[in-house]
């Protein structure tokens, strides 16, 4: 009995020691947790960690809207009226001296072609026999003799004042004259030579060329069949004379002429546009920041351009911005007013938190590299929108430091 009681006491003593160890472990874990939580709260409040964010790509358009197109062009004016026959399509690239179109006098051309066809049909296969020539000469002589005789009768009737006789003689004289003309043509046809036929045909072909006036290009460039009343007035060389009213009021949409259209004399049929000399001018706020080199988007086509010094307008807060284009496409040149989007050339714009900027002699942003280092990157501020800033000098999706003040002192040294 005593042995059983002693065994229970030993078991109870071991269990009590084990509970004390568990309690001490629990208290230790609890104290460590409280300590860790307090340290975390302390660090969060007084020493916040470095935070990161990816730079987001944004639309880099500096300007979007209508602009006035200035171009160097040569008007193609014809001095005669006629029907337009296009030899080169609208918008094609042409070279100096190339035939562009014809102005055709349809009525004159039709009569000459009829005469050429008649001459070809009447042309004999070989020279007429001598007997036929003698017969035709005799018929012509008799016809001319009758004409002279009737002319004398008409003169006598007129002198004697015989009205009835004169009327009869006049009718016979007209018939005799027509017969003499027909006999003369038959005699000429029988006696004409191959040389005379070629001379006649050459004369008709020369007359035909006069009925078809060909216009050629004097300079290389794009051919446009859409001239307007401002042909030669909106020149690149005179861009300094453009006013803000001209930019605002110019809304012309030019219509190209159609093939077969009738063209009045003295009117411009088309123009040859020199793509090497073209310029855009648009109205903008005076606060607009524009780099020297920009890209101009005409729909899906992008053209390089150079920003020239701004021009004052006399309107408060507004300036005119001229851009010199580099070989723009015909689609951009054919209209006076074009819709464009202007972006900085080769400089993508990124959106980052404004707190990422460190402003000093230069504006820098700290970027986290792949190996975890922090590198300072110089940026250019384009615009500030709320708590976000648009900058150039970063690659979209790069990781930037949101709170650069929490970086170690030597981190991010350029």
MOURTA-V50739 format. One record per helix or strand of 2 or more residues. SS is the DSSP state (a for helix, b for strand). FROM is the first residue (numbers start at 1). TO is the last residue. If there is no record, write none. Layout:
# MOURTA-V50739
{{SS & FROM & TO} {SS & FROM & TO}}
This chain:
# MOURTA-V50739
{{a & 2 & 46} {b & 52 & 54} {b & 56 & 57} {b & 61 & 77} {b & 82 & 86} {b & 93 & 94} {b & 99 & 104} {a & 106 & 122} {a & 130 & 160} {a & 163 & 191} {a & 194 & 211} {b & 212 & 216} {b & 221 & 224} {a & 236 & 241} {a & 244 & 249} {b & 262 & 263} {b & 268 & 285} {b & 293 & 298} {b & 301 & 307} {b & 311 & 312} {b & 318 & 325} {a & 330 & 333} {b & 337 & 344} {b & 349 & 353} {a & 354 & 356} {b & 357 & 359} {b & 363 & 368} {b & 374 & 378} {b & 380 & 385} {b & 388 & 392} {b & 399 & 401} {a & 404 & 406}}
